[in-house]
Amino acid sequence: MNPIIRYIIKVVLLILVQVIVLKHLELGFANWWITPFIFIYLLIDLPVKFNPLYGMMIAGSLGFIIDIFYDTYGMHASAAIFLSFARYYFIPLILPRDGFDENSSATIRNLGFTKYLLYIFVLSFLYHLWFFMVEKFSFSSFPLRFSQALISSAVAVGLMLIIQYLYTKEVKR
């Protein structure tokens, strides 16, 4: 299947899961602490050598779409653009020294489990922290927002790992 069509299908499915399932997830007392945003997997999964300007435009568009459904007035868009910006500077720290194919994405198979886990956790944590800090718009509750971002990122990373395993095909030898 054409990679662009696969990416569009992935965009639609992840936005639907985010808006229909995760937005209405009721966890009782933990509902405030656990708010995973897995649509950011679409930004994390972009090709490694993807133009950062296009990445930020895609991030802003995806964030705006989520903002429409969450009534958050640009908070997801700003966090997604920040994630795309941070991704551009974080990828060279994670990539192998011998280089990477321009069109390939950072996957568990390409990076190994530990580096991939670090990659998605750091980017997910930055997104969640930015979002929760903009939501409160104050540094007075930073420890609380930090822990909220940490817990939400851990849940989001778990869900993204499941998506990674479901979405990638195993290479047969």
C-alpha positions in Angstrom: 0.0 0.0 0.0 1.1 3.5 -0.7 2.9 5.0 2.4 0.9 8.3 2.1 -2.4 6.4 2.1 -1.2 4.3 5.1 -0.3 7.5 6.9 -3.7 9.1 6.2 -5.5 5.9 7.5 -3.3 6.0 10.6 -4.2 9.7 11.1 -7.9 9.1 10.8 -7.8 6.0 13.1 -5.7 7.6 15.8 -7.8 10.8 15.9 -10.9 8.7 16.2 -9.5 6.7 19.0 -8.3 9.9 20.7 -11.6 11.7 20.4 -14.1 8.9 20.8 -12.4 6.6 23.3 -9.7 8.5 25.3 -11.6 11.7 25.6 -14.5 9.9 27.3 -12.4 7.6 29.4 -13.6 7.5 33.0 -11.1 6.3 35.6 -12.7 7.7 38.7 -10.3 9.5 41.0 -7.5 8.9 38.5 -9.3 10.7 35.7 -7.5 14.0 36.4 -4.1 12.3 36.6 -4.3 10.1 33.5 -5.0 12.0 30.3 -3.0 10.3 27.6 -2.7 11.9 24.2 -1.8 9.2 21.7 -2.4 11.2 18.6 1.2 12.5 19.0 2.4 9.1 17.8 1.6 10.5 14.3 4.3 13.2 14.9 6.7 10.9 16.5 6.4 8.4 13.6 7.2 10.9 10.9 10.3 10.0 8.9 13.6 10.8 10.6 14.9 13.3 7.9 11.4 14.9 7.5 11.6 18.7 6.9 11.0 20.3 10.3 8.9 23.1 8.8 6.5 20.6 7.2 6.6 18.7 10.5 5.5 21.8 12.4 2.7 22.5 9.9 1.4 19.0 10.2 1.7 19.2 14.0 -0.2 22.5 14.1 -2.9 21.0 11.9 -3.2 17.8 14.0 -3.2 19.9 17.2 -5.9 22.2 15.8 -8.1 19.2 14.9 -7.8 17.8 18.4 -8.4 21.3 19.8 -11.7 21.4 18.0 -12.9 18.2 19.7 -11.5 19.0 23.1 -12.4 22.8 23.2 -8.9 23.7 24.2 -8.4 26.8 22.1 -5.0 26.1 20.6 -3.3 24.4 23.5 -2.9 21.1 21.7 -1.7 23.0 18.6 1.0 24.8 20.5 2.1 21.6 22.4 2.2 19.7 19.1 4.3 22.4 17.4 6.6 22.4 20.4 6.9 18.6 20.1 7.8 18.8 16.5 10.4 21.4 17.2 11.9 19.4 20.1 11.8 16.2 17.9 14.1 17.9 15.3 16.8 18.5 17.9 16.3 15.2 19.8 16.5 12.8 16.9 20.2 13.3 16.3 20.9 12.3 19.9 19.1 9.0 19.4 20.1 8.0 15.9 22.8 5.4 15.3 26.2 6.8 14.3 26.2 5.0 11.0 23.2 7.0 9.9 19.7 6.3 8.9 17.7 5.9 5.8 16.0 9.2 4.9 12.5 7.8 4.5 12.5 5.5 7.5 10.9 6.3 10.8 12.3 5.6 14.2 10.9 2.2 15.2 11.7 -0.4 17.7 13.3 -2.5 15.0 15.5 0.4 13.8 16.5 1.8 17.2 16.2 -1.1 19.6 13.7 -1.2 22.4 15.6 0.9 25.0 16.4 3.8 22.6 12.9 3.8 21.1 11.4 3.8 24.6 13.6 6.8 25.6 12.7 8.5 22.3 8.9 8.2 22.7 8.9 8.8 26.4 10.9 12.1 26.3 8.8 13.5 23.4 5.6 12.4 25.0 6.6 13.9 28.3 7.6 17.2 26.7 4.2 17.3 24.9 2.2 16.5 28.1 4.2 18.9 30.2 3.8 21.8 27.7 0.1 21.1 27.4 -0.5 20.9 31.2 1.6 24.0 31.9 -0.2 26.0 29.2 -3.5 24.7 30.6 -2.8 26.1 34.0 -0.6 29.0 32.7 1.3 29.2 36.0 4.5 27.9 37.5 2.9 27.9 41.0 1.7 24.3 40.6 4.7 23.0 38.7 5.3 19.9 40.8 1.7 18.9 40.4 1.8 19.4 36.6 5.1 17.6 36.4 3.7 14.5 38.1 0.5 14.7 36.0 2.7 14.9 32.8 4.8 12.0 34.0 1.9 9.7 34.7 0.0 10.7 31.5 3.2 10.2 29.5 3.7 6.7 31.0 0.2 5.6 30.0 0.5 7.2 26.5 3.9 5.5 25.9 2.3 2.2 26.9 -0.5 2.7 24.4 2.0 3.9 21.7 4.1 0.8 22.2 0.9 -1.3 21.6 0.2 0.7 18.5 3.8 0.2 17.3 3.6 -3.5 17.7 0.2 -3.7 16.0 1.1 -1.4 13.1 4.5 -2.7 12.1 4.8 -5.9 10.2 7.3 -8.5 11.3 9.9 -9.2 8.6 9.9 -12.8 7.6 13.2 -14.5 6.9 
